[in-house]
Amino acid sequence: MVATYHRMAASPNFRRPIRYSEIDASQFDAVHLPGGHPPGMKQYLDSRLLQEKVATFDAAGKPIGAVCHGVLVAARARNQKTGKSLLAGRTVTTLIKPIEQYAFRRTFYRVGRRYRTYRTYTEDEVRAAVGPGGRIEHGSSWQEPLVVVDGMIVTARYPVDVEAYAERFARLVENARSKPVS
């Protein structure tokens, strides 16, 4: 894993990321939406341009993967035909409310409100996006990895899920690549 990171970090593409305006779904196999809560995260999560670009992956039938707060980008992106969230009617997971509450309480004395990116809990916003026809999975334990795949969307809750998420997302991307384009 460390060797893979070092190869990736040495890549010219890693060192010179493209702007949101340069994202073209026809040039990529999939889109991954990472999470987190460092300073600056709001501009990523709130970017209407990024949300529009993510919607083009959905329209093209390409895989969309999201972890933790990254699920908010997919929740805020709109299906180009229906105008509803890309997550409407789907089964997903995200940073779940009990974990967000616990982490906030455990870190507030050191980092203030940094862990709480928004006043609304991530799970609450994602729940509104999936609507009454959708569902949010919590998993049986916060310590056991949970990855949810619904069609071409793969979601995970937080770091404990990332290894399993990466495997499922990579498999979905490979399967999508091998399907003939219609």
C-alpha positions in Angstrom: 0.0 0.0 0.0 2.8 2.5 0.9 4.6 1.7 -2.4 1.4 2.3 -4.3 1.0 5.7 -2.6 4.6 6.7 -3.5 4.1 5.7 -7.1 0.8 7.6 -7.2 2.3 10.7 -5.5 5.2 10.7 -8.0 2.8 10.9 -10.9 2.6 14.2 -12.8 -1.2 13.9 -12.8 -1.2 13.7 -9.0 1.1 16.7 -8.7 -1.0 18.8 -11.1 -4.7 18.2 -10.5 -7.2 19.5 -12.9 -9.8 22.2 -12.1 -13.5 21.2 -11.7 -14.2 23.0 -15.0 -11.8 20.6 -16.8 -13.6 17.5 -15.6 -15.0 15.7 -18.7 -16.8 12.4 -17.9 -15.9 11.1 -21.4 -12.2 11.3 -20.5 -12.5 9.2 -17.2 -13.8 5.8 -16.2 -15.3 6.9 -12.9 -15.3 9.6 -10.3 -14.2 9.2 -6.6 -15.5 11.7 -4.0 -13.3 11.6 -0.9 -14.5 12.8 2.4 -13.0 14.5 5.4 -13.4 17.7 7.4 -10.3 19.8 7.1 -10.4 23.5 6.6 -11.4 24.2 3.0 -13.7 21.2 2.7 -16.8 23.4 2.4 -15.7 24.8 -1.0 -15.4 21.2 -2.3 -18.7 20.1 -0.8 -20.6 23.2 -1.8 -19.3 23.5 -5.4 -22.2 23.6 -7.8 -19.8 23.1 -10.7 -18.4 19.9 -9.1 -22.0 18.7 -8.5 -22.8 19.3 -12.1 -19.7 17.5 -13.3 -20.6 14.5 -11.0 -24.1 14.5 -12.6 -22.4 14.0 -16.0 -20.9 10.7 -14.8 -24.3 9.6 -13.7 -25.8 10.5 -17.1 -23.0 8.6 -18.8 -23.6 5.5 -16.6 -20.2 5.7 -15.1 -19.3 4.6 -11.5 -19.4 7.2 -8.8 -17.7 6.4 -5.5 -18.0 8.5 -2.3 -16.8 8.1 1.3 -17.8 10.0 4.4 -18.5 13.7 3.7 -17.9 13.0 0.0 -21.4 11.4 -0.1 -22.7 15.0 0.3 -21.4 15.9 -3.2 -23.4 13.0 -4.7 -26.4 13.9 -2.6 -26.3 17.5 -3.8 -25.7 16.6 -7.5 -28.9 16.5 -9.6 -29.9 13.8 -12.1 -30.0 15.7 -15.4 -33.4 14.2 -16.4 -35.3 14.3 -13.1 -33.7 17.2 -11.3 -33.7 15.0 -8.2 -30.6 14.1 -6.2 -28.4 11.3 -7.7 -29.1 9.4 -4.5 -32.9 9.7 -4.7 -34.5 6.2 -4.1 -31.1 4.5 -3.6 -29.6 2.6 -0.7 -26.4 4.2 0.5 -24.3 4.8 3.5 -22.4 7.9 4.7 -20.8 9.4 7.8 -23.5 8.2 10.2 -25.0 10.6 12.8 -23.9 8.7 16.0 -20.3 8.6 14.8 -20.3 12.3 13.8 -21.8 13.2 17.2 -19.2 11.0 19.0 -16.3 12.4 17.1 -17.4 16.0 17.6 -17.7 15.5 21.4 -14.3 13.8 21.5 -12.5 16.5 19.5 -14.3 19.7 20.3 -11.9 20.7 23.1 -8.9 20.4 20.8 -10.2 21.6 17.4 -13.5 23.4 18.1 -16.2 23.0 15.5 -13.8 21.7 12.8 -15.3 18.2 12.9 -18.8 19.5 12.3 -18.6 20.8 8.7 -22.2 21.9 8.8 -24.9 22.4 11.4 -27.0 19.7 9.8 -25.6 16.2 10.3 -24.3 14.5 7.2 -26.6 11.6 7.6 -29.6 13.9 7.9 -28.8 15.6 4.6 -28.1 12.4 2.8 -31.4 10.9 4.3 -33.3 13.9 2.8 -31.6 13.3 -0.6 -32.4 9.5 -0.8 -36.0 10.4 0.1 -38.8 8.1 1.2 -37.9 5.5 -1.5 -34.3 5.2 -0.4 -32.4 3.9 2.6 -29.3 4.6 4.6 -27.4 1.6 5.9 -25.5 1.9 9.3 -23.9 -1.5 9.4 -23.8 -3.9 12.3 -20.9 -2.2 14.0 -18.9 1.0 13.5 -15.8 -1.1 13.7 -16.8 -3.5 10.9 -16.3 -2.2 7.3 -19.5 -1.3 5.5 -19.7 -0.6 1.7 -23.0 -0.1 -0.1 -23.3 -0.6 -3.9 -26.5 0.5 -5.6 -26.2 0.4 -9.3 -23.2 2.5 -10.3 -22.9 4.3 -6.9 -20.6 3.0 -4.2 -20.6 4.6 -0.7 -18.7 4.1 2.5 -18.9 5.7 5.9 -15.4 6.6 7.1 -11.8 5.4 7.2 -12.5 1.9 8.7 -14.4 1.2 5.4 -11.8 2.5 2.9 -10.0 -0.7 2.1 -13.2 -2.6 1.4 -14.6 0.5 -0.4 -11.5 0.7 -2.7 -11.8 -3.0 -3.6 -15.5 -2.7 -4.4 -15.1 0.6 -6.3 -12.2 -0.8 -8.4 -14.2 -3.9 -9.2 -17.2 -1.8 -10.3 -14.9 0.3 -12.5 -13.3 -2.7 -14.1 -16.8 -4.3 -14.7 -18.0 -1.0 -16.3 -14.9 -0.8 -18.5 -15.5 -4.4 -19.8 -19.1 -3.7 -20.8 -19.7 -2.7 -24.5 -20.6 0.9 -25.1 -24.1 1.2 -26.5 
